[in-house]
Amino acid sequence: MSDVVIVAENGQGRYQQEVRVGQHRLLADEPVSVSGGDAGPAPFDFLMAGLGACTSMTLRMYAERKELPLTGIKVTLSHEKIEVDGKLRDRIKREIALEGELSDSQRQRLLEIAGKCPVHRALSQSLLLECALIE
């Protein structure tokens, strides 16, 4: 895991950003529907990608450690705004498809393990976010 992620405008579009993560370079943008150029995933797409990747990797690590016959993992995520107690909240729906000759109890345990991935844990609790201006 990289210690620092750097995001900066790249001058190529109204909202387009260059995302630098260690040696990796990614583009972020907003969709055309909100005046972006759709040159890359939107911020919530990156958030969901991180959650999906963490979920799949955590399940793979657990399955290998327990020698489970898990042959494939697919995590599908979607985001929507919903009203809860009169306030709009973000909801991410995560659906996990598991392949392999798994028993019902193994499948259920893998679902429990999905809830233990580090990104799921961070998003599920009160995350501490600090923000400061620098020169």
PyMOL CGO cylinders between C-alpha atoms (Angstrom):
from pymol import cmd
from pymol.cgo import CYLINDER

trace = [
    CYLINDER, 0.00, 0.00, 0.00, 1.26, 3.46, -0.87, 0.3, 1, 1, 1, 1, 1, 1,
    CYLINDER, 1.26, 3.46, -0.87, 1.67, 5.98, 1.91, 0.3, 1, 1, 1, 1, 1, 1,
    CYLINDER, 1.67, 5.98, 1.91, 0.55, 8.93, -0.20, 0.3, 1, 1, 1, 1, 1, 1,
    CYLINDER, 0.55, 8.93, -0.20, -1.97, 9.46, -2.98, 0.3, 1, 1, 1, 1, 1, 1,
    CYLINDER, -1.97, 9.46, -2.98, -1.65, 12.70, -4.94, 0.3, 1, 1, 1, 1, 1, 1,
    CYLINDER, -1.65, 12.70, -4.94, -4.56, 14.08, -6.94, 0.3, 1, 1, 1, 1, 1, 1,
    CYLINDER, -4.56, 14.08, -6.94, -4.20, 17.21, -9.08, 0.3, 1, 1, 1, 1, 1, 1,
    CYLINDER, -4.20, 17.21, -9.08, -5.97, 18.84, -11.97, 0.3, 1, 1, 1, 1, 1, 1,
    CYLINDER, -5.97, 18.84, -11.97, -4.30, 17.95, -15.24, 0.3, 1, 1, 1, 1, 1, 1,
    CYLINDER, -4.30, 17.95, -15.24, -5.71, 20.78, -17.38, 0.3, 1, 1, 1, 1, 1, 1,
    CYLINDER, -5.71, 20.78, -17.38, -7.28, 18.34, -19.84, 0.3, 1, 1, 1, 1, 1, 1,
    CYLINDER, -7.28, 18.34, -19.84, -10.91, 18.84, -18.91, 0.3, 1, 1, 1, 1, 1, 1,
    CYLINDER, -10.91, 18.84, -18.91, -13.22, 20.76, -16.63, 0.3, 1, 1, 1, 1, 1, 1,
    CYLINDER, -13.22, 20.76, -16.63, -12.98, 18.20, -13.80, 0.3, 1, 1, 1, 1, 1, 1,
    CYLINDER, -12.98, 18.20, -13.80, -10.31, 15.80, -15.03, 0.3, 1, 1, 1, 1, 1, 1,
    CYLINDER, -10.31, 15.80, -15.03, -7.70, 14.82, -12.42, 0.3, 1, 1, 1, 1, 1, 1,
    CYLINDER, -7.70, 14.82, -12.42, -4.44, 12.91, -12.49, 0.3, 1, 1, 1, 1, 1, 1,
    CYLINDER, -4.44, 12.91, -12.49, -4.27, 10.45, -9.61, 0.3, 1, 1, 1, 1, 1, 1,
    CYLINDER, -4.27, 10.45, -9.61, -0.77, 9.33, -8.63, 0.3, 1, 1, 1, 1, 1, 1,
    CYLINDER, -0.77, 9.33, -8.63, -0.45, 6.28, -6.41, 0.3, 1, 1, 1, 1, 1, 1,
    CYLINDER, -0.45, 6.28, -6.41, 3.19, 5.27, -6.14, 0.3, 1, 1, 1, 1, 1, 1,
    CYLINDER, 3.19, 5.27, -6.14, 4.28, 4.34, -9.67, 0.3, 1, 1, 1, 1, 1, 1,
    CYLINDER, 4.28, 4.34, -9.67, 0.69, 4.21, -10.94, 0.3, 1, 1, 1, 1, 1, 1,
    CYLINDER, 0.69, 4.21, -10.94, -1.04, 6.98, -12.89, 0.3, 1, 1, 1, 1, 1, 1,
    CYLINDER, -1.04, 6.98, -12.89, -4.83, 7.04, -13.17, 0.3, 1, 1, 1, 1, 1, 1,
    CYLINDER, -4.83, 7.04, -13.17, -7.41, 9.50, -14.47, 0.3, 1, 1, 1, 1, 1, 1,
    CYLINDER, -7.41, 9.50, -14.47, -10.49, 10.61, -12.58, 0.3, 1, 1, 1, 1, 1, 1,
    CYLINDER, -10.49, 10.61, -12.58, -13.32, 12.63, -14.08, 0.3, 1, 1, 1, 1, 1, 1,
    CYLINDER, -13.32, 12.63, -14.08, -17.02, 13.27, -13.71, 0.3, 1, 1, 1, 1, 1, 1,
    CYLINDER, -17.02, 13.27, -13.71, -19.54, 11.82, -16.14, 0.3, 1, 1, 1, 1, 1, 1,
    CYLINDER, -19.54, 11.82, -16.14, -20.96, 13.92, -18.95, 0.3, 1, 1, 1, 1, 1, 1,
    CYLINDER, -20.96, 13.92, -18.95, -24.28, 14.07, -17.06, 0.3, 1, 1, 1, 1, 1, 1,
    CYLINDER, -24.28, 14.07, -17.06, -22.65, 16.43, -14.52, 0.3, 1, 1, 1, 1, 1, 1,
    CYLINDER, -22.65, 16.43, -14.52, -20.56, 18.40, -17.06, 0.3, 1, 1, 1, 1, 1, 1,
    CYLINDER, -20.56, 18.40, -17.06, -17.47, 16.22, -16.93, 0.3, 1, 1, 1, 1, 1, 1,
    CYLINDER, -17.47, 16.22, -16.93, -15.70, 14.61, -19.84, 0.3, 1, 1, 1, 1, 1, 1,
    CYLINDER, -15.70, 14.61, -19.84, -16.02, 11.00, -18.62, 0.3, 1, 1, 1, 1, 1, 1,
    CYLINDER, -16.02, 11.00, -18.62, -12.28, 10.47, -19.21, 0.3, 1, 1, 1, 1, 1, 1,
    CYLINDER, -12.28, 10.47, -19.21, -11.99, 8.26, -16.14, 0.3, 1, 1, 1, 1, 1, 1,
    CYLINDER, -11.99, 8.26, -16.14, -13.93, 6.90, -13.18, 0.3, 1, 1, 1, 1, 1, 1,
    CYLINDER, -13.93, 6.90, -13.18, -15.77, 9.34, -10.94, 0.3, 1, 1, 1, 1, 1, 1,
    CYLINDER, -15.77, 9.34, -10.94, -14.72, 9.67, -7.29, 0.3, 1, 1, 1, 1, 1, 1,
    CYLINDER, -14.72, 9.67, -7.29, -17.44, 7.32, -5.98, 0.3, 1, 1, 1, 1, 1, 1,
    CYLINDER, -17.44, 7.32, -5.98, -16.39, 4.79, -8.63, 0.3, 1, 1, 1, 1, 1, 1,
    CYLINDER, -16.39, 4.79, -8.63, -12.88, 4.82, -7.16, 0.3, 1, 1, 1, 1, 1, 1,
    CYLINDER, -12.88, 4.82, -7.16, -14.34, 4.40, -3.67, 0.3, 1, 1, 1, 1, 1, 1,
    CYLINDER, -14.34, 4.40, -3.67, -16.40, 1.41, -4.80, 0.3, 1, 1, 1, 1, 1, 1,
    CYLINDER, -16.40, 1.41, -4.80, -13.44, -0.03, -6.72, 0.3, 1, 1, 1, 1, 1, 1,
    CYLINDER, -13.44, -0.03, -6.72, -11.35, 0.11, -3.55, 0.3, 1, 1, 1, 1, 1, 1,
    CYLINDER, -11.35, 0.11, -3.55, -14.07, -1.61, -1.54, 0.3, 1, 1, 1, 1, 1, 1,
    CYLINDER, -14.07, -1.61, -1.54, -14.61, -4.25, -4.21, 0.3, 1, 1, 1, 1, 1, 1,
    CYLINDER, -14.61, -4.25, -4.21, -10.90, -4.96, -4.61, 0.3, 1, 1, 1, 1, 1, 1,
    CYLINDER, -10.90, -4.96, -4.61, -10.38, -5.15, -0.85, 0.3, 1, 1, 1, 1, 1, 1,
    CYLINDER, -10.38, -5.15, -0.85, -13.37, -7.48, -0.50, 0.3, 1, 1, 1, 1, 1, 1,
    CYLINDER, -13.37, -7.48, -0.50, -12.16, -9.84, -3.21, 0.3, 1, 1, 1, 1, 1, 1,
    CYLINDER, -12.16, -9.84, -3.21, -8.55, -9.85, -1.96, 0.3, 1, 1, 1, 1, 1, 1,
    CYLINDER, -8.55, -9.85, -1.96, -9.65, -10.48, 1.63, 0.3, 1, 1, 1, 1, 1, 1,
    CYLINDER, -9.65, -10.48, 1.63, -11.84, -13.39, 0.53, 0.3, 1, 1, 1, 1, 1, 1,
    CYLINDER, -11.84, -13.39, 0.53, -9.01, -14.87, -1.57, 0.3, 1, 1, 1, 1, 1, 1,
    CYLINDER, -9.01, -14.87, -1.57, -6.55, -14.63, 1.35, 0.3, 1, 1, 1, 1, 1, 1,
    CYLINDER, -6.55, -14.63, 1.35, -9.02, -16.28, 3.72, 0.3, 1, 1, 1, 1, 1, 1,
    CYLINDER, -9.02, -16.28, 3.72, -9.89, -19.04, 1.24, 0.3, 1, 1, 1, 1, 1, 1,
    CYLINDER, -9.89, -19.04, 1.24, -6.21, -19.82, 0.65, 0.3, 1, 1, 1, 1, 1, 1,
    CYLINDER, -6.21, -19.82, 0.65, -5.45, -19.89, 4.37, 0.3, 1, 1, 1, 1, 1, 1,
    CYLINDER, -5.45, -19.89, 4.37, -8.41, -22.21, 5.05, 0.3, 1, 1, 1, 1, 1, 1,
    CYLINDER, -8.41, -22.21, 5.05, -7.82, -24.24, 1.86, 0.3, 1, 1, 1, 1, 1, 1,
    CYLINDER, -7.82, -24.24, 1.86, -11.39, -23.65, 0.66, 0.3, 1, 1, 1, 1, 1, 1,
    CYLINDER, -11.39, -23.65, 0.66, -12.35, -24.71, -2.88, 0.3, 1, 1, 1, 1, 1, 1,
    CYLINDER, -12.35, -24.71, -2.88, -13.02, -21.12, -3.96, 0.3, 1, 1, 1, 1, 1, 1,
    CYLINDER, -13.02, -21.12, -3.96, -12.29, -20.86, -7.69, 0.3, 1, 1, 1, 1, 1, 1,
    CYLINDER, -12.29, -20.86, -7.69, -13.58, -17.37, -8.47, 0.3, 1, 1, 1, 1, 1, 1,
    CYLINDER, -13.58, -17.37, -8.47, -14.84, -14.15, -6.88, 0.3, 1, 1, 1, 1, 1, 1,
    CYLINDER, -14.84, -14.15, -6.88, -16.83, -11.34, -8.46, 0.3, 1, 1, 1, 1, 1, 1,
    CYLINDER, -16.83, -11.34, -8.46, -17.90, -8.28, -6.49, 0.3, 1, 1, 1, 1, 1, 1,
    CYLINDER, -17.90, -8.28, -6.49, -20.52, -5.98, -8.03, 0.3, 1, 1, 1, 1, 1, 1,
    CYLINDER, -20.52, -5.98, -8.03, -21.07, -2.60, -6.39, 0.3, 1, 1, 1, 1, 1, 1,
    CYLINDER, -21.07, -2.60, -6.39, -23.54, 0.21, -6.94, 0.3, 1, 1, 1, 1, 1, 1,
    CYLINDER, -23.54, 0.21, -6.94, -24.12, 3.56, -5.26, 0.3, 1, 1, 1, 1, 1, 1,
    CYLINDER, -24.12, 3.56, -5.26, -27.31, 5.48, -4.62, 0.3, 1, 1, 1, 1, 1, 1,
    CYLINDER, -27.31, 5.48, -4.62, -28.72, 8.18, -2.38, 0.3, 1, 1, 1, 1, 1, 1,
    CYLINDER, -28.72, 8.18, -2.38, -31.53, 7.07, -0.08, 0.3, 1, 1, 1, 1, 1, 1,
    CYLINDER, -31.53, 7.07, -0.08, -33.59, 8.81, 2.58, 0.3, 1, 1, 1, 1, 1, 1,
    CYLINDER, -33.59, 8.81, 2.58, -33.06, 7.62, 6.15, 0.3, 1, 1, 1, 1, 1, 1,
    CYLINDER, -33.06, 7.62, 6.15, -34.91, 9.37, 8.96, 0.3, 1, 1, 1, 1, 1, 1,
    CYLINDER, -34.91, 9.37, 8.96, -35.61, 12.34, 6.71, 0.3, 1, 1, 1, 1, 1, 1,
    CYLINDER, -35.61, 12.34, 6.71, -31.98, 12.77, 5.63, 0.3, 1, 1, 1, 1, 1, 1,
    CYLINDER, -31.98, 12.77, 5.63, -30.27, 11.74, 2.39, 0.3, 1, 1, 1, 1, 1, 1,
    CYLINDER, -30.27, 11.74, 2.39, -27.58, 9.11, 2.94, 0.3, 1, 1, 1, 1, 1, 1,
    CYLINDER, -27.58, 9.11, 2.94, -25.19, 7.33, 0.60, 0.3, 1, 1, 1, 1, 1, 1,
    CYLINDER, -25.19, 7.33, 0.60, -25.74, 3.61, 0.23, 0.3, 1, 1, 1, 1, 1, 1,
    CYLINDER, -25.74, 3.61, 0.23, -23.34, 1.23, -1.46, 0.3, 1, 1, 1, 1, 1, 1,
    CYLINDER, -23.34, 1.23, -1.46, -24.82, -2.11, -2.41, 0.3, 1, 1, 1, 1, 1, 1,
    CYLINDER, -24.82, -2.11, -2.41, -22.26, -4.93, -2.62, 0.3, 1, 1, 1, 1, 1, 1,
    CYLINDER, -22.26, -4.93, -2.62, -23.12, -8.26, -4.23, 0.3, 1, 1, 1, 1, 1, 1,
    CYLINDER, -23.12, -8.26, -4.23, -20.59, -11.07, -4.08, 0.3, 1, 1, 1, 1, 1, 1,
    CYLINDER, -20.59, -11.07, -4.08, -20.58, -14.07, -6.42, 0.3, 1, 1, 1, 1, 1, 1,
    CYLINDER, -20.58, -14.07, -6.42, -18.49, -17.01, -5.24, 0.3, 1, 1, 1, 1, 1, 1,
    CYLINDER, -18.49, -17.01, -5.24, -17.47, -19.86, -7.55, 0.3, 1, 1, 1, 1, 1, 1,
    CYLINDER, -17.47, -19.86, -7.55, -16.39, -23.31, -6.48, 0.3, 1, 1, 1, 1, 1, 1,
    CYLINDER, -16.39, -23.31, -6.48, -17.72, -26.33, -4.65, 0.3, 1, 1, 1, 1, 1, 1,
    CYLINDER, -17.72, -26.33, -4.65, -18.42, -24.49, -1.40, 0.3, 1, 1, 1, 1, 1, 1,
    CYLINDER, -18.42, -24.49, -1.40, -20.81, -25.69, 1.30, 0.3, 1, 1, 1, 1, 1, 1,
    CYLINDER, -20.81, -25.69, 1.30, -23.54, -23.39, 2.59, 0.3, 1, 1, 1, 1, 1, 1,
    CYLINDER, -23.54, -23.39, 2.59, -21.58, -22.86, 5.81, 0.3, 1, 1, 1, 1, 1, 1,
    CYLINDER, -21.58, -22.86, 5.81, -18.40, -21.98, 3.88, 0.3, 1, 1, 1, 1, 1, 1,
    CYLINDER, -18.40, -21.98, 3.88, -20.33, -19.50, 1.74, 0.3, 1, 1, 1, 1, 1, 1,
    CYLINDER, -20.33, -19.50, 1.74, -21.86, -17.93, 4.85, 0.3, 1, 1, 1, 1, 1, 1,
    CYLINDER, -21.86, -17.93, 4.85, -18.45, -17.67, 6.51, 0.3, 1, 1, 1, 1, 1, 1,
    CYLINDER, -18.45, -17.67, 6.51, -17.03, -15.98, 3.41, 0.3, 1, 1, 1, 1, 1, 1,
    CYLINDER, -17.03, -15.98, 3.41, -19.87, -13.44, 3.56, 0.3, 1, 1, 1, 1, 1, 1,
    CYLINDER, -19.87, -13.44, 3.56, -18.91, -12.72, 7.19, 0.3, 1, 1, 1, 1, 1, 1,
    CYLINDER, -18.91, -12.72, 7.19, -15.25, -12.36, 6.17, 0.3, 1, 1, 1, 1, 1, 1,
    CYLINDER, -15.25, -12.36, 6.17, -16.25, -9.84, 3.47, 0.3, 1, 1, 1, 1, 1, 1,
    CYLINDER, -16.25, -9.84, 3.47, -17.44, -7.58, 6.27, 0.3, 1, 1, 1, 1, 1, 1,
    CYLINDER, -17.44, -7.58, 6.27, -13.99, -7.75, 7.84, 0.3, 1, 1, 1, 1, 1, 1,
    CYLINDER, -13.99, -7.75, 7.84, -12.02, -6.35, 4.90, 0.3, 1, 1, 1, 1, 1, 1,
    CYLINDER, -12.02, -6.35, 4.90, -10.13, -3.21, 5.97, 0.3, 1, 1, 1, 1, 1, 1,
    CYLINDER, -10.13, -3.21, 5.97, -11.92, -0.85, 3.57, 0.3, 1, 1, 1, 1, 1, 1,
    CYLINDER, -11.92, -0.85, 3.57, -15.35, -2.16, 4.66, 0.3, 1, 1, 1, 1, 1, 1,
    CYLINDER, -15.35, -2.16, 4.66, -14.37, -1.62, 8.29, 0.3, 1, 1, 1, 1, 1, 1,
    CYLINDER, -14.37, -1.62, 8.29, -13.13, 1.92, 7.62, 0.3, 1, 1, 1, 1, 1, 1,
    CYLINDER, -13.13, 1.92, 7.62, -16.28, 2.88, 5.70, 0.3, 1, 1, 1, 1, 1, 1,
    CYLINDER, -16.28, 2.88, 5.70, -18.59, 1.28, 8.27, 0.3, 1, 1, 1, 1, 1, 1,
    CYLINDER, -18.59, 1.28, 8.27, -17.31, 3.24, 11.26, 0.3, 1, 1, 1, 1, 1, 1,
    CYLINDER, -17.31, 3.24, 11.26, -16.83, 6.88, 11.99, 0.3, 1, 1, 1, 1, 1, 1,
    CYLINDER, -16.83, 6.88, 11.99, -13.80, 7.56, 9.84, 0.3, 1, 1, 1, 1, 1, 1,
    CYLINDER, -13.80, 7.56, 9.84, -11.53, 10.38, 11.01, 0.3, 1, 1, 1, 1, 1, 1,
    CYLINDER, -11.53, 10.38, 11.01, -10.84, 12.73, 8.09, 0.3, 1, 1, 1, 1, 1, 1,
    CYLINDER, -10.84, 12.73, 8.09, -8.42, 15.61, 8.56, 0.3, 1, 1, 1, 1, 1, 1,
    CYLINDER, -8.42, 15.61, 8.56, -8.13, 18.48, 6.10, 0.3, 1, 1, 1, 1, 1, 1,
    CYLINDER, -8.13, 18.48, 6.10, -5.63, 21.34, 6.06, 0.3, 1, 1, 1, 1, 1, 1,
    CYLINDER, -5.63, 21.34, 6.06, -4.43, 23.98, 3.64, 0.3, 1, 1, 1, 1, 1, 1,
    CYLINDER, -4.43, 23.98, 3.64, -0.70, 23.99, 2.88, 0.3, 1, 1, 1, 1, 1, 1,
    CYLINDER, -0.70, 23.99, 2.88, 1.57, 26.51, 1.16, 0.3, 1, 1, 1, 1, 1, 1,
]
cmd.load_cgo(trace, "trace")
